[in-house]
Every structure is written in C-alpha cells, then in structure tokens.
Amino acid sequence: VRQLRARFPGSPCLNSLDEQAAPEPPTRESMRTENLRARLSGLPEPYPEGAEPAPGSAPEPEPGTEACSLPPYAVGERVEAFSLPDGEGVRRNPLEAAEEYVLLDFWASWCAPCRRELPGLLDAASRFDGALSVCAVSVDEDAAAWRSAMEQEGLSPLLNLRLDRSDASFAELVARFDIRTIPHNLLLDGERRVVAVDLRGDALREWLEKELKR
C-alpha cells in the first residue's frame, strides 16, 4: 500500500486503505466495486476481468441479490426513482424535476476532463432553462473536495448530488447507470426514459434544439 500511495499520490482509493488492517476476503461484488473505484481514480484494476474469489474465502450473497448484477439502463428504458444527498445532506430525487428533460452527469473533483465539461453543463442549464434540469452527480469520496470544486466551478445553478461508496445504493446505481468512466451522462425525457447517452457540448445543444422545436 505504501508503494502504491507513493506512485499515485492523492488517490482517494489508496488513501482510504489502512496498512495495518487485515483485508477482508474478496467477494465477486467487492471485486467489481474495487475495479470500478480503480477505474474512476485512473489506477490499474486490481482484479482481472472474470476473476473469481478463492473457494471458501468468503460467503457469497444469495443468487440474484447482488446489486452489481443488475443490467445497465438501455436507451428507451425508464429510470427508476432514486435519491442521493445534496450539499446539505438532504436526499433529493432528480427525477422529480419540473423540467421536461433531465441530464444526469457523473463527475468528480479530481477528474480533469470532467471539470473541463462543467462550463458546458452550466451553459446548457442556462440556455434551456425551464426545459432542462441538469443534475451533477459527483462520485467524490472526499465531501470537502466536492464542495470546494462546486464553489470553484460555480455549480449552484445545477442540482448537485454525491454518490459515494458508503451509500447503500452505490453498487446498484453504478451498475444501472453503467458508470465505467467519467465524465459520463444520460439524458432523460419527460417520462424519465433514457433518450441519449454521453451527449455533450454542441451535440447536446443541437439535440435539444431539434427536439424542443417539435
């Protein structure tokens, strides 16, 4: 752990590890989760694709109960209601927005490409005010870093929520929204069905302009 911390300073995943604690035997779900956390932090995945825990190393959940086994939302599929905490700790359901369209954008304070996308999100929220609700969902594990980034980037016009691994819905939402890399977004229509994935910048603007003229 000490060597990895030296190689990847500031990693939220590695900084959360206790060098003295004996690791818990991995399960399939924990292996998937650790691989995701590594990808989101720009680190190599600790477990190869298809890896299985050692027999008898830890009890597995009952078949069908693993949240990560849920399939990602497909275009045309309605997103189920969910809630996450905002900056004040109040859980909010972004699907309850009054606007016809909802953009769910997943980002993190430590993700440089994500932060380059934020001005475009603010522009879209302003340009399509009343028709588009932009929800910026951070996957930061450090709440202070998240709040600082929100202030630096002027994100108050957006609905700002945070999804971290301590949330009971973490594994399920990561799987359903197919959060493999960030930035990543899904555009939902009035029925809260997925109508597009990873539309941003001019492509997002042109799509909305075309649809809103109908």
C-alpha positions as CSV (number, residue, x, y, z in Angstrom):
1,V,0.0,0.0,0.0
2,R,2.8,2.4,0.9
3,Q,4.5,1.9,-2.5
4,L,1.2,2.4,-4.4
5,R,0.5,5.6,-2.4
6,A,3.9,6.9,-3.4
7,R,3.2,6.1,-7.0
8,F,-0.3,7.6,-7.1
9,P,-0.3,10.4,-4.5
10,G,-3.8,11.8,-3.7
11,S,-5.7,8.7,-4.8
12,P,-9.0,8.6,-2.8
13,C,-9.0,4.9,-3.1
14,L,-5.5,4.3,-1.7
15,N,-5.7,7.0,0.9
16,S,-8.7,5.2,2.4
17,L,-6.7,2.0,3.0
18,D,-5.4,1.0,6.4
19,E,-1.9,-0.5,6.1
20,Q,-2.2,-2.4,9.3
21,A,-5.8,-3.8,8.9
22,A,-6.1,-7.3,7.7
23,P,-8.0,-7.3,4.4
24,E,-11.4,-9.0,4.2
25,P,-11.6,-11.9,1.8
26,P,-13.0,-10.5,-1.5
27,T,-16.4,-11.4,-2.9
28,R,-17.5,-11.1,-6.5
29,E,-19.3,-7.9,-5.7
30,S,-16.4,-6.4,-3.8
31,M,-14.0,-7.3,-6.6
32,R,-16.3,-5.5,-9.1
33,T,-16.6,-2.5,-6.8
34,E,-12.8,-2.2,-6.3
35,N,-12.2,-2.4,-10.1
36,L,-14.7,0.4,-10.6
37,R,-13.1,2.5,-7.9
38,A,-9.7,2.0,-9.5
39,R,-11.0,3.0,-13.0
40,L,-12.6,6.1,-11.6
41,S,-9.3,7.0,-9.9
42,G,-7.2,6.3,-13.0
43,L,-5.5,3.3,-11.4
44,P,-4.9,-0.2,-12.8
45,E,-7.8,-2.6,-12.0
46,P,-6.7,-4.9,-9.1
47,Y,-8.7,-7.9,-10.4
48,P,-8.6,-9.2,-14.0
49,E,-11.8,-9.5,-15.9
50,G,-13.6,-12.7,-14.9
51,A,-11.6,-13.2,-11.8
52,E,-13.3,-15.3,-9.1
53,P,-12.7,-15.2,-5.3
54,A,-10.8,-18.2,-3.9
55,P,-13.2,-21.1,-2.9
56,G,-14.4,-20.7,0.7
57,S,-12.7,-17.3,1.1
58,A,-16.0,-15.5,1.9
59,P,-19.7,-16.2,1.8
60,E,-21.4,-15.1,-1.4
61,P,-24.8,-13.3,-1.5
62,E,-27.8,-15.4,-2.5
63,P,-28.2,-15.8,-6.3
64,G,-29.9,-12.7,-7.8
65,T,-29.3,-10.4,-4.8
66,E,-26.0,-8.9,-5.9
67,A,-26.7,-5.3,-6.9
68,C,-23.9,-5.2,-9.4
69,S,-25.6,-8.0,-11.4
70,L,-28.3,-5.6,-12.5
71,P,-28.1,-4.6,-16.2
72,P,-27.4,-1.0,-17.3
73,Y,-30.3,1.1,-18.4
74,A,-30.8,0.9,-22.1
75,V,-31.9,3.7,-24.4
76,G,-35.7,3.8,-24.2
77,E,-35.8,2.3,-20.7
78,R,-37.4,4.2,-17.9
79,V,-35.1,5.1,-15.0
80,E,-36.4,4.1,-11.5
81,A,-36.7,6.7,-8.8
82,F,-33.6,7.1,-6.6
83,S,-32.3,9.7,-4.2
84,L,-28.8,11.0,-3.2
85,P,-27.7,13.6,-0.7
86,D,-27.1,17.2,-1.8
87,G,-24.5,19.6,-0.3
88,E,-26.7,20.0,2.8
89,G,-27.1,16.2,3.3
90,V,-30.7,16.3,2.1
91,R,-31.6,13.4,-0.1
92,R,-33.1,14.5,-3.4
93,N,-34.7,12.7,-6.3
94,P,-33.5,14.3,-9.6
95,L,-36.3,12.7,-11.5
96,E,-38.9,14.9,-9.7
97,A,-37.7,18.0,-11.6
98,A,-40.4,20.0,-13.2
99,E,-38.5,20.3,-16.5
100,E,-39.2,18.1,-19.4
101,Y,-35.7,16.8,-19.8
102,V,-33.2,15.7,-17.1
103,L,-29.5,15.4,-17.7
104,L,-27.7,13.2,-15.2
105,D,-23.9,13.9,-15.4
106,F,-21.4,11.9,-13.4
107,W,-18.1,13.6,-12.5
108,A,-15.5,14.1,-9.7
109,S,-13.4,16.9,-8.4
110,W,-10.2,15.1,-9.2
111,C,-11.2,14.3,-12.8
112,A,-9.7,16.9,-15.1
113,P,-11.8,16.0,-18.2
114,C,-14.9,16.2,-16.0
115,R,-14.1,19.7,-14.9
116,R,-13.5,20.8,-18.4
117,E,-17.0,19.7,-19.2
118,L,-18.6,21.7,-16.4
119,P,-18.9,25.1,-18.2
120,G,-20.8,23.3,-21.0
121,L,-23.3,21.9,-18.4
122,L,-23.8,25.4,-17.0
123,D,-24.3,26.8,-20.5
124,A,-26.9,24.1,-21.2
125,A,-28.7,24.7,-18.0
126,S,-28.9,28.4,-18.8
127,R,-29.7,28.1,-22.5
128,F,-32.5,25.6,-21.9
129,D,-33.8,27.0,-18.6
130,G,-37.3,25.7,-18.0
131,A,-36.9,22.8,-20.3
132,L,-33.7,21.0,-19.0
133,S,-32.7,20.2,-15.4
134,V,-29.0,19.4,-15.1
135,C,-28.1,17.2,-12.2
136,A,-24.3,16.9,-11.5
137,V,-23.7,13.7,-9.6
138,S,-20.2,13.6,-8.0
139,V,-18.5,10.3,-7.3
140,D,-16.1,12.0,-4.9
141,E,-15.3,10.1,-1.7
142,D,-14.0,13.3,-0.2
143,A,-17.0,15.5,0.6
144,A,-14.8,18.6,1.3
145,A,-13.1,18.3,-2.1
146,W,-16.5,18.0,-3.7
147,R,-17.9,21.1,-2.0
148,S,-14.7,23.1,-2.8
149,A,-14.9,22.1,-6.5
150,M,-18.6,23.1,-6.6
151,E,-17.7,26.5,-5.3
152,Q,-14.7,26.9,-7.6
153,E,-16.8,26.0,-10.7
154,G,-19.9,28.0,-9.7
155,L,-22.2,25.0,-9.9
156,S,-25.0,26.4,-7.7
157,P,-27.4,26.7,-10.8
158,L,-27.3,22.9,-11.0
159,L,-28.7,20.2,-8.8
160,N,-25.6,18.9,-7.1
161,L,-25.7,15.4,-5.6
162,R,-23.0,13.0,-4.4
163,L,-22.7,9.2,-4.8
164,D,-20.0,7.6,-2.7
165,R,-19.3,4.0,-1.8
166,S,-20.8,4.4,1.7
167,D,-24.3,5.0,0.2
168,A,-26.5,1.9,0.3
169,S,-27.4,2.4,-3.4
170,F,-23.8,2.8,-4.6
171,A,-23.3,-0.6,-6.3
172,E,-26.8,-0.6,-7.8
173,L,-26.6,2.9,-9.2
174,V,-23.1,2.3,-10.6
175,A,-24.4,-0.8,-12.4
176,R,-27.7,0.7,-13.6
177,F,-26.1,3.9,-14.9
178,D,-23.1,2.0,-16.3
179,I,-20.6,4.2,-14.7
180,R,-17.4,2.8,-16.2
181,T,-15.6,6.0,-16.8
182,I,-16.2,9.7,-16.1
183,P,-17.4,12.1,-17.4
184,H,-20.5,10.2,-18.2
185,N,-24.1,11.3,-18.7
186,L,-27.6,10.2,-19.5
187,L,-30.3,12.4,-20.9
188,L,-33.9,11.5,-19.8
189,D,-37.2,12.6,-21.4
190,G,-40.5,13.6,-19.8
191,E,-41.3,10.0,-18.9
192,R,-37.7,9.7,-17.5
193,R,-36.7,7.3,-20.2
194,V,-33.1,7.3,-21.4
195,V,-33.1,9.0,-24.8
196,A,-29.3,9.6,-25.2
197,V,-26.0,8.7,-23.5
198,D,-22.9,10.8,-23.4
199,L,-24.3,13.8,-25.3
200,R,-22.3,16.9,-24.5
201,G,-21.3,20.2,-25.9
202,D,-22.6,21.1,-29.4
203,A,-24.2,17.6,-29.8
204,L,-26.3,18.1,-26.7
205,R,-27.3,21.6,-27.7
206,E,-28.3,20.6,-31.2
207,W,-30.2,17.6,-30.0
208,L,-32.3,19.6,-27.5
209,E,-32.9,22.5,-30.0
210,K,-34.2,20.0,-32.5
211,E,-36.5,18.2,-30.0
212,L,-37.8,21.4,-28.4
213,K,-38.9,22.7,-31.9
214,R,-41.3,19.8,-32.3
